[in-house]
Amino acid sequence: MAMLRVIIVDDERTIRVAMRTMISWEENGLELVDTAADGKQALQLIDASPIDIVITDLKMPNMNGIELLHALAERGFSGRSVVLSNHGDYELVREAMKIGAVDYLLKLTLRPDDLLQAIGKAGELLSRDRKDREHRLRLQRELTETQLEKRNAAWKELLLEDDGGLKDAIREAERCSIPLDRLEGHLFYVSICRYKETLATGKLKNRKLLHFSVINIIKEIASNVTDMELVDFGDGHYAALLYDTAWTEEGADSLQLASHIVRLIRTYLNLDVNVAISGRFDGLGQLRQQFRLCRGASVISFYREAGFVLTASSVTFDERLTGTRFPDWSAGFKSAFEEENGERLDALMSGILGEMSDACCAPELVCNVFLILFTDLEHIVAKWRKLNDRSVESSGGGSMTAFRQRIIQAESLGQLTEAAREALRHLSSMLRDAKRHSCRKEVLQVIAILHERLDDKMTLDMLATSVSLNESYLCRIFKQDTGKSIFQYINELKIDRAVELLKQRDARIKEVALSVGIEDPFYFNRLFKKMVGVSPSEYRKNVLEGHHT
């Protein structure tokens, strides 16, 4: 604990000397800073350096003790005072105590213990005063932080809430004194690049300090240009509302300011940020619209190098490519996967990623494409495992959850590509394991032929010849390995394929039957109803009604 700093004020030199030597100041945790002959000299000492305790005589020339205590009170002196008196000074002592003196000492009978006791009393009161001040400051800080948090939450509701909940958001904004009548200017949507990765690697361990630093840099730069408000959306995303900006339509001023923000954050925090700049807004409706545009445009970071600045209106995403190309991607992927053609799978993946990148598909769409493709491949693995009554989960298939999570959380095309390639390698390993434990080589060859030539009329003799076995032995080992006869397997395969084809809106039942190698439509109807439970026409009707609803 710091020493208490004390001054002695008395016009009698002998008293000043006596008190200076009466106790060992330092040994008692005290620092006797100096002595003064009157109140004016005392004020000069207090002005020169901080003083905790003033021990003052009451009767002095120039400025007496009472006048000194009044002067200290007017200045807001945070220390404490003790008065020295003679017999008969009772009225003065009473007045001094009213002004704030904590104790009084009689000069004629003053002893070291009396002096230490009075100083100790003053010290205790000082300690209590300081704790009270700290408590008040803490409460004030907490109140300010709470108010700021409420204001930030109100802003988030204003910008994120759908139209149905906007009235409540406006009422909360008004309670937080958000100036809804002066919403005019531009908006910067600022995103910290690789935010999750930065926190995970420990580069910035204190998330609160990170937010504080970023916010202060943005406020410092933007406040030099215009009045502003900053909204923190969490996870490294911020919206800076810049009011009353008179920027040109070309956006040179806004681009310059945003670039300055990017440079300073990189310089001082060693972080990259991206900034999407809105068009001009006037009113809450336009502000919400511009915010959505900026937020949507910011995900272009999936394709770009970190630390870019752009106008939100310059970003557009292709929403049509996947609808037209996905059937081909899916068919090619499943075919190459069944064949265990790793080279073709890699080429297909590169092609899909290249097409979506060139077309600038929305990152969420890119992720969904691969999630669906990998779900299809998991079904293939499950089919092979089912041949030997082995569930996907029992052989580690559940670990695909981690790969899915990585794909969903990918912040860049590079991260998604890496996660997708690792997921594909994992699935390929699962397929090899399933095939290795499911069937003999000859049975696998027959199954592959049936998948490739499903629309052909394959005879038992043709299948046996293709694997150099006699028909009887082939039927026996096929049943042993798959639990089904060859003809049962063929029928299930044909109907499974037919079910998928009937889901297509323009598919015709007769054409579906031919595409799975069944020329007789009546036989196709009987077989389909036997295995599915309803006729092809009923199934198709149910599917179409399901799509419609």
C-alpha positions in Angstrom: 0.0 0.0 0.0 1.3 3.5 -0.9 2.4 5.8 2.0 0.0 8.5 3.1 1.3 11.9 2.2 1.0 14.5 5.0 1.6 18.2 5.4 1.7 20.2 8.7 0.3 23.8 8.7 1.1 26.0 11.8 2.5 29.6 12.1 4.6 28.6 15.1 8.0 27.2 14.0 8.5 25.3 17.3 5.3 23.4 16.8 6.2 22.5 13.2 9.7 21.2 14.3 8.2 19.4 17.3 5.6 17.5 15.2 8.2 16.7 12.5 10.3 14.9 15.1 7.6 13.5 17.3 7.1 10.3 15.4 9.0 8.1 12.9 6.9 9.0 9.9 8.3 6.4 7.4 8.2 3.5 9.9 4.5 4.2 10.3 3.8 4.2 6.6 3.7 8.0 6.3 5.5 10.6 4.2 5.8 14.1 5.7 5.9 16.0 2.5 6.5 19.5 4.0 5.3 22.1 6.5 3.6 25.5 5.9 3.3 28.6 8.1 -0.3 29.5 6.9 -3.2 28.4 4.8 -1.9 30.1 1.6 1.4 28.3 1.8 -0.5 25.0 2.4 -2.6 25.5 -0.8 0.6 26.1 -2.8 1.9 22.7 -1.5 -1.3 21.0 -2.3 -1.3 22.5 -5.8 2.3 21.3 -6.3 1.8 17.6 -5.4 -1.0 15.3 -4.2 -1.6 15.4 -0.4 -3.7 12.9 1.6 -3.8 14.4 5.1 -3.6 18.1 6.2 -2.8 18.7 9.9 -3.6 22.4 10.4 -3.6 25.0 13.2 -6.9 27.0 13.5 -5.4 30.4 14.3 -2.9 31.7 11.7 -2.1 35.0 9.9 -2.9 35.5 6.1 -5.2 32.4 5.9 -6.4 30.7 9.1 -7.4 27.0 9.5 -11.1 27.6 9.0 -10.4 29.5 5.8 -8.1 26.8 4.6 -10.7 24.1 5.2 -13.3 26.1 3.3 -10.8 26.6 0.4 -10.1 22.8 0.3 -13.8 22.0 0.3 -14.4 24.4 -2.7 -11.6 22.8 -4.6 -13.0 19.3 -4.0 -10.0 18.2 -2.0 -10.2 14.4 -1.8 -7.9 14.1 1.3 -8.8 14.4 5.0 -7.9 17.0 7.6 -7.0 17.1 11.3 -7.0 20.4 13.3 -4.7 21.6 16.0 -6.2 23.7 18.8 -5.6 25.4 22.1 -7.8 25.3 25.2 -10.7 27.6 24.6 -10.9 27.1 20.8 -14.0 24.9 21.2 -16.2 27.0 18.8 -13.5 27.0 16.2 -13.1 23.2 16.6 -16.8 22.7 16.3 -16.9 24.7 13.1 -13.9 22.8 11.7 -15.6 19.5 12.3 -18.7 20.7 10.5 -16.6 21.6 7.5 -15.0 18.2 7.4 -12.1 17.8 9.9 -12.0 14.2 11.1 -10.4 14.9 14.5 -8.7 17.6 16.6 -5.5 17.6 18.7 -4.6 19.8 21.7 -1.2 21.4 21.2 -0.3 21.6 24.9 -0.9 17.9 25.7 -0.1 16.4 22.3 1.6 13.0 22.5 3.0 10.7 19.7 0.2 8.2 20.3 -2.5 10.9 19.9 -0.9 12.1 16.7 -0.7 8.5 15.3 -4.3 7.8 16.4 -5.7 10.9 14.6 -3.7 10.2 11.5 -4.8 6.5 11.6 -8.5 7.7 11.8 -8.0 10.0 8.8 -6.2 7.1 6.9 -9.2 4.7 7.6 -11.6 7.3 6.3 -9.4 7.9 3.2 -9.4 4.1 2.5 -13.1 4.0 2.8 -13.5 7.0 0.6 -11.3 5.4 -2.1 -13.3 2.2 -2.0 -16.5 4.1 -2.3 -15.2 6.0 -5.3 -13.9 2.8 -6.9 -17.3 1.2 -6.3 -19.1 4.2 -7.8 -16.8 4.2 -10.8 -17.3 0.5 -11.3 -21.1 0.9 -11.1 -20.9 3.7 -13.6 -18.8 1.7 -16.0 -21.1 -1.3 -15.7 -24.1 1.0 -16.3 -22.4 2.5 -19.3 -21.5 -1.0 -20.6 -25.0 -2.2 -20.1 -26.4 0.8 -21.9 -24.0 0.3 -24.8 -24.9 -3.4 -24.9 -28.6 -2.6 -25.0 -28.0 0.0 -27.7 -26.0 -2.5 -29.8 -28.7 -5.1 -29.3 -31.3 -2.6 -30.5 -29.3 -1.8 -33.6 -28.9 -5.5 -34.4 -32.7 -6.0 -34.1 -33.3 -3.0 -36.4 -31.0 -4.3 -39.1 -31.6 -8.1 -38.7 -35.3 -8.4 -37.7 -37.8 -9.3 -40.4 -40.6 -7.0 -41.3 -43.0 -8.7 -39.0 -41.0 -7.9 -35.9 -39.8 -4.4 -37.0 -42.3 -2.5 -34.9 -41.0 -4.0 -31.7 -37.4 -3.3 -32.9 -38.3 0.4 -33.5 -39.8 0.8 -30.1 -36.7 -0.7 -28.5 -34.5 1.6 -30.6 -36.4 4.6 -29.4 -36.0 3.6 -25.8 -32.2 3.4 -26.5 -32.3 6.9 -28.0 -31.2 5.7 -31.4 -31.7 8.7 -33.8 -34.2 7.2 -36.3 -35.0 10.7 -37.7 -31.4 11.2 -38.9 -30.6 7.9 -40.7 -28.9 9.3 -43.8 -25.5 8.5 -45.1 -23.5 5.4 -46.0 -22.7 2.0 -44.4 -19.5 0.0 -44.2 -19.8 -3.7 -43.5 -16.5 -4.7 -41.9 -15.5 -8.4 -41.5 -12.3 -9.8 -39.9 -10.8 -12.4 -42.2 -10.3 -15.9 -40.9 -11.9 -14.8 -37.6 -12.5 -18.4 -36.3 -9.1 -19.5 -37.4 -7.4 -16.5 -35.7 -9.1 -17.3 -32.4 -8.5 -21.0 -32.7 -4.8 -20.6 -33.3 -4.4 -18.3 -30.2 -3.1 -15.4 -32.3 -5.6 -13.2 -30.4 -6.5 -14.8 -27.1 -8.6 -12.0 -25.7 -11.8 -11.7 -27.9 -13.0 -8.7 -25.9 -9.7 -6.9 -26.4 -9.8 -7.7 -30.1 -13.3 -6.2 -30.5 -12.3 -3.1 -28.5 -9.2 -2.6 -30.6 -11.0 -3.0 -34.0 -13.9 -0.7 -32.9 -11.5 2.0 -31.6 -9.5 2.0 -34.9 -12.6 2.3 -37.0 -14.1 5.0 -34.8 -10.8 7.0 -34.8 -10.6 7.0 -38.6 -14.2 7.5 -39.4 -14.8 10.2 -36.7 -12.2 12.4 -38.4 -14.5 12.4 -41.5 -18.1 12.2 -40.2 -20.3 11.4 -37.3 -20.8 7.7 -37.0 -22.2 4.7 -35.0 -20.7 1.2 -34.9 -22.7 -2.0 -34.5 -21.0 -5.2 -33.4 -22.7 -8.4 -34.8 -20.2 -10.8 -33.2 -17.9 -13.3 -34.9 -15.8 -10.5 -36.3 -18.6 -8.6 -38.2 -19.3 -4.9 -37.8 -21.5 -2.3 -39.4 -20.2 1.3 -39.4 -23.0 3.8 -40.0 -21.5 7.0 -41.4 -24.0 9.9 -41.1 -24.4 12.9 -43.3 -21.7 11.9 -45.8 -21.7 14.0 -49.0 -19.7 11.5 -51.1 -19.6 11.4 -54.8 -21.5 8.8 -56.8 -18.3 7.2 -58.0 -17.5 6.4 -54.4 -13.9 7.6 -54.4 -14.2 9.1 -50.9 -15.8 6.1 -49.4 -13.2 3.7 -51.0 -10.4 5.9 -49.7 -11.7 5.8 -46.2 -12.4 2.1 -46.3 -8.9 1.4 -47.6 -7.5 3.5 -44.8 -9.4 1.3 -42.2 -8.0 -1.9 -43.8 -4.4 -0.6 -43.8 -4.4 0.6 -40.2 -6.0 -2.6 -38.8 -3.4 -4.6 -40.7 -0.6 -2.3 -39.3 -1.6 -2.2 -35.7 -3.4 -5.6 -35.2 -1.7 -7.7 -37.9 -5.2 -8.6 -39.1 -6.8 -8.5 -42.5 -10.4 -7.1 -42.8 -12.7 -6.8 -45.7 -15.0 -3.8 -46.2 -18.3 -3.8 -48.3 -19.5 -0.2 -48.9 -23.2 0.5 -49.3 -24.9 3.0 -51.6 -26.5 6.1 -49.9 -29.4 5.4 -47.6 -32.1 7.8 -46.4 -34.4 6.5 -43.7 -34.6 3.1 -42.0 -36.1 1.2 -44.9 -33.2 2.1 -47.2 -30.7 1.5 -44.4 -32.0 -2.1 -43.9 -31.9 -2.7 -47.7 -28.3 -1.4 -48.0 -27.3 -3.5 -44.9 -28.6 -6.7 -46.5 -26.8 -5.9 -49.8 -23.5 -5.3 -47.9 -23.9 -8.4 -45.8 -24.6 -10.5 -48.8 -21.8 -9.0 -50.8 -19.3 -9.6 -48.0 -19.4 -13.4 -48.6 -17.5 -12.8 -51.8 -14.5 -13.2 -49.5 -15.0 -16.9 -50.1 -13.4 -16.4 -53.5 -11.1 -13.4 -52.9 -7.8 -12.7 -51.2 -8.1 -11.2 -47.8 -8.1 -7.4 -47.2 -10.4 -6.2 -50.1 -12.6 -3.2 -50.4 -15.6 -3.1 -52.7 -19.0 -1.6 -53.3 -21.8 -3.9 -52.5 -23.6 -3.1 -55.7 -20.7 -4.6 -57.7 -21.3 -8.1 -56.4 -23.7 -10.6 -58.0 -24.0 -14.3 -57.4 -25.2 -16.9 -60.0 -28.2 -18.8 -58.7 -29.0 -20.8 -61.9 -25.9 -22.8 -62.7 -26.4 -25.6 -60.1 -30.0 -26.2 -61.2 -28.9 -27.0 -64.8 -25.6 -28.7 -64.1 -26.2 -30.7 -60.9 -27.8 -33.7 -62.5 -24.7 -34.2 -64.6 -22.4 -33.6 -61.7 -24.3 -36.1 -59.6 -24.4 -38.8 -62.2 -20.7 -38.5 -63.0 -19.7 -38.4 -59.3 -21.7 -41.5 -58.4 -20.5 -43.4 -61.5 -16.8 -42.6 -60.9 -17.2 -43.4 -57.2 -18.8 -46.9 -57.9 -15.9 -47.6 -60.3 -13.4 -46.4 -57.7 -11.9 -44.2 -60.4 -9.9 -41.8 -58.2 -8.4 -39.9 -61.1 -11.8 -39.3 -62.6 -13.3 -38.2 -59.2 -10.5 -35.7 -58.8 -11.1 -34.3 -62.2 -14.8 -34.1 -61.6 -14.3 -32.3 -58.3 -11.9 -29.8 -59.9 -14.4 -29.2 -62.7 -17.3 -28.6 -60.4 -15.3 -26.2 -58.3 -14.0 -24.4 -61.3 -17.5 -24.0 -62.9 -19.0 -22.7 -59.7 -16.1 -20.4 -59.0 -16.1 -19.0 -62.6 -19.9 -18.4 -62.3 -19.5 -16.9 -58.8 -22.1 -19.1 -57.2 -23.1 -18.2 -53.7 -20.7 -19.9 -51.2 -23.7 -21.5 -49.3 -24.8 -23.0 -52.6 -21.3 -24.4 -53.2 -21.2 -26.0 -49.8 -24.7 -27.5 -50.3 -23.7 -29.0 -53.6 -20.9 -31.0 -52.0 -23.0 -32.0 -49.0 -25.6 -33.5 -51.3 -23.0 -35.2 -53.5 -21.4 -36.8 -50.4 -24.7 -37.9 -49.1 -25.3 -39.7 -52.4 -21.9 -41.4 -52.0 -22.7 -42.4 -48.4 -25.8 -44.1 -49.7 -23.6 -46.1 -52.1 -21.3 -47.1 -49.3 -24.4 -48.1 -47.2 -25.7 -50.2 -50.0 -22.5 -52.2 -50.2 -22.4 -52.6 -46.5 -26.0 -53.8 -46.4 -24.9 -56.7 -48.6 -23.1 -58.0 -45.6 -25.4 -56.7 -42.9 -22.8 -54.1 -41.9 -24.2 -50.7 -41.0 -22.4 -47.4 -42.0 -22.1 -46.5 -38.3 -20.4 -49.7 -37.3 -17.5 -49.1 -39.7 -16.7 -45.5 -38.9 -19.2 -43.8 -41.3 -20.2 -41.5 -38.5 -16.9 -39.7 -38.8 -18.4 -38.0 -42.0 -20.0 -35.6 -39.5 -16.7 -33.9 -38.9 -16.1 -33.5 -42.7 -19.6 -32.0 -43.1 -18.9 -29.5 -40.3 -15.6 -28.5 -42.0 -17.4 -27.9 -45.3 -20.2 -25.9 -43.7 -17.7 -23.8 -41.8 -15.3 -23.2 -44.7 -14.5 -19.5 -45.0 -12.8 -19.8 -48.4 -12.8 -21.8 -51.6 -9.4 -23.2 -50.6 -10.7 -24.4 -47.2 -13.8 -26.0 -48.8 -11.6 -27.7 -51.5 -9.3 -29.2 -48.9 -12.2 -30.4 -46.7 -14.0 -31.9 -49.7 -11.0 -33.7 -51.0 -10.3 -35.2 -47.6 -14.0 -36.2 -47.3 -13.8 -37.9 -50.7 -10.7 -39.8 -49.7 -12.5 -40.9 -46.6 -15.5 -42.1 -48.5 -13.4 -43.9 -51.0 -11.7 -45.7 -48.2 -15.1 -46.6 -46.7 -16.2 -48.0 -50.1 -13.1 -50.1 -50.5 -13.6 -51.5 -47.0 -17.2 -52.2 -47.6 -16.5 -54.0 -50.9 -13.6 -56.0 -49.4 -15.7 -57.3 -46.6 -18.9 -57.8 -48.6 -18.3 -60.0 -51.6 -15.9 -62.1 -53.5 -14.2 -60.7 -56.6 -16.4 -62.5 -59.1 -19.6 -61.4 -57.3 -18.4 -57.8 -57.3 -17.7 -58.1 -61.0 -21.2 -59.4 -61.7 -22.7 -56.6 -59.5 -20.7 -54.0 -61.5 -21.9 -55.4 -64.8 -25.5 -55.3 -63.6 -25.2 -51.6 -62.6 -23.5 -50.7 -65.9 -25.9 -52.7 -68.2 -29.2 -52.3 -66.3 -31.1 -51.4 -69.5 -29.8 -54.6 -71.2 -31.4 -58.0 -70.9 -28.7 -60.0 -69.2 -29.0 -63.8 -69.0 -27.4 -66.0 -66.3 -25.3 -67.6 -69.0 -23.9 -64.2 -70.0 -23.1 -63.3 -66.4 -21.4 -66.7 -65.7 -19.3 -66.5 -68.8 -18.2 -62.9 -68.0 -16.6 -64.1 -64.8 -15.5 -67.6 -66.1 -17.7 -69.6 -63.7 -20.4 -72.1 -64.3 -24.0 -70.9 -63.6 -24.6 -73.1 -60.6 -21.5 -72.1 -58.8 -22.1 -68.4 -59.5 -25.6 -68.6 -58.2 -24.4 -70.3 -55.0 -21.6 -67.8 -54.2 -23.8 -64.8 -55.1 -26.4 -65.9 -52.7 -23.8 -66.6 -50.0 -22.2 -63.1 -50.4 -25.3 -61.0 -50.9 -28.0 -62.9 -49.2 -30.1 -62.6 -52.4 -30.4 -64.6 -55.6 -29.1 -63.0 -58.8 -32.6 -62.4 -60.1 -33.8 -60.9 -56.9 -30.9 -58.5 -56.9 -31.5 -57.6 -60.6 -35.2 -56.9 -59.9 -34.4 -54.8 -56.8 -31.8 -52.9 -58.8 -34.2 -52.2 -61.6 -37.0 -51.0 -59.3 -34.6 -48.8 -57.3 -33.5 -47.1 -60.5 -37.1 -46.8 -61.7 -38.1 -45.1 -58.4 -35.4 -42.5 -59.0 -36.5 -41.9 -62.6 -40.1 -41.5 -61.7 -39.2 -38.6 -59.4 -38.4 -36.6 -62.6 -41.4 -34.4 -63.6 -41.2 -35.2 -67.3 -40.6 -39.0 -66.9 -43.0 -41.4 -68.7 -43.8 -44.8 -67.2 -43.2 -46.7 -70.4 -39.9 -45.0 -71.0 -38.8 -45.7 -67.4 -39.6 -49.4 -67.8 -37.5 -49.5 -71.0 -34.6 -47.6 -69.4 -34.3 -50.4 -66.7 -34.5 -53.2 -69.3 -38.1 -54.2 -69.0 -40.0 -54.2 -72.3 -43.3 -55.6 -71.0 -45.2 -52.7 -69.3 -47.6 -55.1 -67.5 -44.8 -57.1 -66.0 -43.1 -53.8 -65.0 -46.3 -52.7 -63.2 -46.7 -56.0 -61.4 -43.1 -56.1 -60.3 -43.1 -52.4 -59.2 -46.3 -52.8 -57.1 -45.0 -56.0 -55.5 -41.7 -54.3 -54.4 -42.9 -50.7 -53.7 -46.5 -51.3 -52.6 -48.1 -49.1 -55.1 -48.3 -49.0 -58.9 -45.9 -46.8 -60.9 -48.7 -44.3 -61.7 -49.7 -44.0 -58.1 -46.1 -43.6 -57.0 -45.6 -40.9 -59.6 -48.8 -39.1 -58.5 -47.8 -39.1 -54.9 -44.3 -37.8 -55.7 -45.7 -34.9 -57.9 -48.3 -34.0 -55.2 -45.5 -34.0 -52.6 -43.4 -31.7 -54.8 -46.4 -29.4 -55.3 -47.1 -29.1 -51.6 
